[in-house]
Amino acid sequence: MDHHHDIQAHTTARLKRLWRDGHAAYGIWSSIPDTSVAELVAASPADYVCIDLQHGVSTFTELPVLTQVMRGAGRAPIVRVPWKDGAKLMRALDSGAAGVIVPMISSAEEAAVAVAACRFPPHGVRSWGPMWGYVRPDGAPTPAEQDAAALCLVMVETAEAVANLDAIVATPGLDGIYVGPNDLALACGYGRQTYRDSEEVAALVQRIVDACRARGIAVGLHCSDPAMGADWVSRGATMVTIAQDTGLLHDAIADVVAAARGGAAAPRSGPAPY
């Protein structure tokens, strides 16, 4: 496998090595469909980058170019697809994603569909056609190589998913769970409460973390700030997203302007703490 092909394997192997050695992975969320931003984010010391096609500005139209730029910077991205149908998972992987995060999974059956879409026959139903691979001198990696490299993470963020948690985490071939704390709290009747102000929400997230750790799969969490990421790593999370490109850009500009004016730091951007 040449250097370019190895970028995908390097991305996923890096994460798997961290998890195997008992370390957490720290990531950045990317929502801006701009090649310069993509290159800067991918060249950062973060362990992973995730392009958000569900709630970010980026779409499948920009995705092939964004993944090319990130690969050129040495890091293939994970992609959160906009929905859980298999065609979108396959499209993301064909476009150069190192793995996918699949939203709103509520049952083991849905998790199995997601896993199958990420694997070629005989292990899955993924259709052959890696767009990014054909520009390389020796073509795309083999199906077995891509199966070994592609990560499949599903989101637990509904009341149904919590009820089916044990079956979901036991899905064969599933690499991990990614928790969306906002939707999880909303779906389970806690509104906009967070783990910081609700013992029930904290216990709910902890239950998911513990179930994943007991099963030996990764467990990720979308965090509103680095402090939340560090806190949940201490509670057992193995993958924490600690910042988003839009928020980092907004906050950095606000801080330098405030510093130049001699005032206090500007308020942080983004959603309320999770």
C-alpha positions as CSV (number, residue, x, y, z in Angstrom):
1,M,0.0,0.0,0.0
2,D,1.5,3.3,-1.0
3,H,1.7,6.5,1.1
4,H,-1.5,8.0,-0.3
5,H,-3.5,4.8,0.4
6,D,-1.9,4.5,3.8
7,I,-3.4,7.9,4.9
8,Q,-6.8,6.2,5.4
9,A,-5.2,3.3,7.2
10,H,-3.0,5.7,9.2
11,T,-6.0,7.7,10.4
12,T,-7.9,4.6,11.6
13,A,-4.8,2.8,12.8
14,R,-3.9,5.8,14.9
15,L,-7.2,5.8,16.6
16,K,-7.3,2.0,17.1
17,R,-3.7,2.2,18.5
18,L,-4.7,4.9,21.0
19,W,-7.7,2.9,22.1
20,R,-5.7,-0.3,22.4
21,D,-3.1,1.4,24.6
22,G,-5.8,2.9,26.8
23,H,-5.6,6.4,25.6
24,A,-8.4,8.7,24.4
25,A,-8.5,10.4,21.0
26,Y,-9.2,14.2,20.8
27,G,-10.9,15.5,17.7
28,I,-12.1,18.6,15.8
29,W,-15.4,19.0,14.1
30,S,-15.3,20.6,10.7
31,S,-18.4,22.4,9.3
32,I,-16.9,25.0,6.8
33,P,-16.7,23.8,3.2
34,D,-13.5,25.6,2.4
35,T,-10.3,24.0,1.2
36,S,-8.0,26.3,3.1
37,V,-9.8,25.7,6.4
38,A,-9.9,21.9,5.7
39,E,-6.1,21.9,5.1
40,L,-5.4,23.8,8.3
41,V,-7.7,21.6,10.4
42,A,-6.3,18.4,8.9
43,A,-2.7,19.5,9.5
44,S,-3.4,20.1,13.2
45,P,-2.3,17.8,16.1
46,A,-5.8,16.6,16.6
47,D,-6.2,12.8,16.5
48,Y,-9.1,13.0,14.2
49,V,-11.2,15.4,12.2
50,C,-14.9,14.9,11.4
51,I,-16.6,16.7,8.5
52,D,-20.3,17.3,9.4
53,L,-22.7,16.7,6.6
54,Q,-25.7,16.6,9.0
55,H,-25.7,20.0,10.7
56,G,-22.6,21.6,9.1
57,V,-22.5,23.8,5.9
58,S,-20.7,21.1,3.9
59,T,-22.6,18.8,1.6
60,F,-21.8,15.8,-0.6
61,T,-21.0,18.2,-3.4
62,E,-17.9,19.6,-1.6
63,L,-17.0,16.3,0.2
64,P,-14.6,14.8,-2.5
65,V,-12.5,18.0,-2.6
66,L,-12.5,18.4,1.2
67,T,-11.3,14.8,1.7
68,Q,-8.6,15.2,-1.0
69,V,-7.3,18.4,0.7
70,M,-7.3,16.7,4.1
71,R,-5.6,13.6,2.7
72,G,-2.9,15.9,1.2
73,A,-2.4,17.4,4.7
74,G,-1.9,13.9,6.0
75,R,-5.2,13.1,7.7
76,A,-8.3,11.4,6.1
77,P,-11.4,12.7,7.8
78,I,-14.3,10.9,9.5
79,V,-17.6,12.0,8.1
80,R,-20.9,12.4,9.9
81,V,-23.4,11.5,7.3
82,P,-26.8,13.4,7.1
83,W,-28.9,10.3,7.7
84,K,-28.6,6.5,8.3
85,D,-29.5,5.1,4.9
86,G,-26.7,2.9,3.4
87,A,-26.3,4.9,0.2
88,K,-25.1,8.0,2.1
89,L,-22.5,5.9,4.1
90,M,-21.2,4.3,0.9
91,R,-21.0,7.7,-0.8
92,A,-19.0,9.2,2.1
93,L,-16.5,6.3,2.0
94,D,-16.3,6.4,-1.8
95,S,-15.5,10.1,-1.5
96,G,-12.5,9.5,0.7
97,A,-13.7,9.3,4.3
98,A,-11.7,7.2,6.7
99,G,-14.9,6.3,8.5
100,V,-18.5,7.4,9.2
101,I,-20.5,8.6,12.2
102,V,-24.2,7.6,11.6
103,P,-26.9,9.6,13.3
104,M,-30.1,8.6,15.0
105,I,-29.5,4.8,15.3
106,S,-32.2,3.3,17.5
107,S,-31.9,-0.5,17.2
108,A,-29.4,-3.2,16.6
109,E,-31.0,-3.8,13.2
110,E,-30.2,-0.3,12.2
111,A,-26.7,-0.6,13.5
112,A,-26.2,-3.8,11.5
113,V,-27.4,-2.0,8.3
114,A,-24.8,0.7,8.9
115,V,-22.0,-1.8,9.5
116,A,-22.9,-3.7,6.3
117,A,-22.9,-0.5,4.2
118,C,-19.3,0.0,5.3
119,R,-18.0,-3.4,4.3
120,F,-17.7,-5.1,0.9
121,P,-19.0,-8.6,0.3
122,P,-18.8,-11.2,1.7
123,H,-18.8,-9.2,5.0
124,G,-21.3,-6.5,3.9
125,V,-23.2,-4.9,1.1
126,R,-21.0,-2.0,0.1
127,S,-20.8,-1.4,-3.7
128,W,-17.4,-1.0,-5.3
129,G,-16.5,2.5,-6.5
130,P,-14.0,4.5,-4.5
131,M,-13.8,7.8,-6.4
132,W,-10.7,9.0,-4.6
133,G,-8.8,5.8,-5.3
134,Y,-8.7,5.9,-9.0
135,V,-6.4,9.0,-9.2
136,R,-3.6,7.0,-7.6
137,P,-1.0,5.2,-9.8
138,D,-1.9,1.8,-8.6
139,G,-5.7,2.3,-8.2
140,A,-7.7,2.0,-5.1
141,P,-6.9,-0.3,-2.1
142,T,-8.4,-3.7,-2.2
143,P,-11.8,-4.4,-0.7
144,A,-10.1,-6.2,2.3
145,E,-7.8,-3.3,2.9
146,Q,-10.7,-0.8,2.8
147,D,-12.8,-3.1,5.1
148,A,-9.9,-3.1,7.6
149,A,-9.5,0.6,7.6
150,A,-13.0,2.0,7.5
151,L,-14.5,2.9,10.9
152,C,-18.2,2.6,11.5
153,L,-19.5,4.5,14.5
154,V,-23.2,4.9,15.2
155,M,-24.9,7.6,17.3
156,V,-26.9,6.8,20.4
157,E,-29.2,9.8,20.9
158,T,-32.7,8.6,21.1
159,A,-34.9,7.0,23.9
160,E,-35.3,3.9,21.7
161,A,-31.5,3.6,21.4
162,V,-31.1,3.7,25.2
163,A,-33.7,1.0,25.5
164,N,-31.8,-1.1,23.0
165,L,-28.4,-0.2,24.1
166,D,-27.1,-3.7,25.0
167,A,-28.1,-5.1,21.7
168,I,-26.7,-2.1,19.7
169,V,-23.2,-2.3,21.4
170,A,-23.2,-6.1,20.6
171,T,-23.6,-5.5,16.9
172,P,-20.9,-7.5,15.1
173,G,-18.4,-5.4,13.3
174,L,-19.4,-2.1,15.0
175,D,-16.3,0.0,15.9
176,G,-18.0,2.2,18.4
177,I,-20.8,4.5,19.7
178,Y,-20.8,8.3,19.4
179,V,-23.0,10.1,21.8
180,G,-25.0,13.2,20.8
181,P,-25.7,14.7,24.3
182,N,-28.1,17.4,23.0
183,D,-30.4,15.1,21.2
184,L,-30.1,12.4,23.8
185,A,-31.3,14.8,26.6
186,L,-34.1,16.1,24.4
187,A,-35.3,12.6,23.3
188,C,-35.2,11.3,26.9
189,G,-37.4,14.1,28.3
190,Y,-34.7,16.3,29.8
191,G,-35.1,19.2,27.4
192,R,-32.0,21.4,27.2
193,Q,-30.5,20.1,30.5
194,T,-26.9,19.0,30.4
195,Y,-24.8,16.6,32.4
196,R,-23.4,19.6,34.3
197,D,-26.8,20.5,35.7
198,S,-28.7,17.2,35.7
199,E,-27.6,14.1,37.6
200,E,-30.0,12.1,35.4
201,V,-28.4,13.3,32.1
202,A,-24.9,12.5,33.6
203,A,-26.0,9.0,34.5
204,L,-27.5,8.5,31.1
205,V,-24.3,9.4,29.3
206,Q,-22.3,7.3,31.8
207,R,-24.5,4.3,31.2
208,I,-23.6,4.4,27.5
209,V,-19.9,4.9,28.2
210,D,-19.9,2.0,30.6
211,A,-21.8,-0.3,28.1
212,C,-19.2,0.4,25.4
213,R,-16.3,-0.1,27.7
214,A,-17.7,-3.4,28.9
215,R,-18.1,-4.5,25.3
216,G,-14.6,-3.3,24.3
217,I,-15.7,-0.9,21.6
218,A,-14.9,2.8,21.3
219,V,-17.2,5.4,22.9
220,G,-17.2,9.0,21.6
221,L,-18.9,12.1,22.9
222,H,-19.6,15.4,21.3
223,C,-18.4,18.1,23.7
224,S,-19.1,21.8,24.0
225,D,-15.6,22.7,25.1
226,P,-12.2,21.1,26.0
227,A,-13.1,21.0,29.7
228,M,-16.0,18.7,29.0
229,G,-13.8,16.5,26.9
230,A,-11.2,16.2,29.6
231,D,-14.0,15.5,32.2
232,W,-15.5,12.7,30.1
233,V,-12.2,11.1,29.3
234,S,-11.7,10.8,33.1
235,R,-15.2,9.1,33.1
236,G,-14.2,6.6,30.5
237,A,-14.9,8.2,27.1
238,T,-12.3,7.1,24.5
239,M,-13.1,9.7,21.8
240,V,-14.0,13.3,22.4
241,T,-14.7,16.1,20.0
242,I,-13.5,19.2,21.8
243,A,-14.0,22.1,19.3
244,Q,-15.5,23.1,16.0
245,D,-13.8,25.1,13.2
246,T,-16.6,27.7,13.2
247,G,-16.3,28.3,16.9
248,L,-12.5,28.4,16.9
249,L,-12.5,31.0,14.1
250,H,-15.1,33.2,15.8
251,D,-13.5,33.0,19.2
252,A,-10.0,33.6,18.0
253,I,-11.0,36.8,16.1
254,A,-13.0,38.0,19.1
255,D,-10.1,37.4,21.5
256,V,-7.5,39.3,19.4
257,V,-9.8,42.2,19.0
258,A,-10.6,42.3,22.7
259,A,-6.9,42.0,23.5
260,A,-6.0,44.9,21.2
261,R,-8.6,47.0,22.9
262,G,-7.4,46.1,26.3
263,G,-10.6,44.6,27.4
264,A,-11.7,41.3,28.7
265,A,-11.9,38.2,26.6
266,A,-15.0,38.0,24.4
267,P,-17.9,35.6,25.2
268,R,-17.5,32.1,23.7
269,S,-19.5,31.3,20.6
270,G,-21.5,28.2,19.8
271,P,-24.3,26.3,21.7
272,A,-24.8,26.3,25.4
273,P,-22.6,23.8,27.3
274,Y,-23.7,20.2,27.0
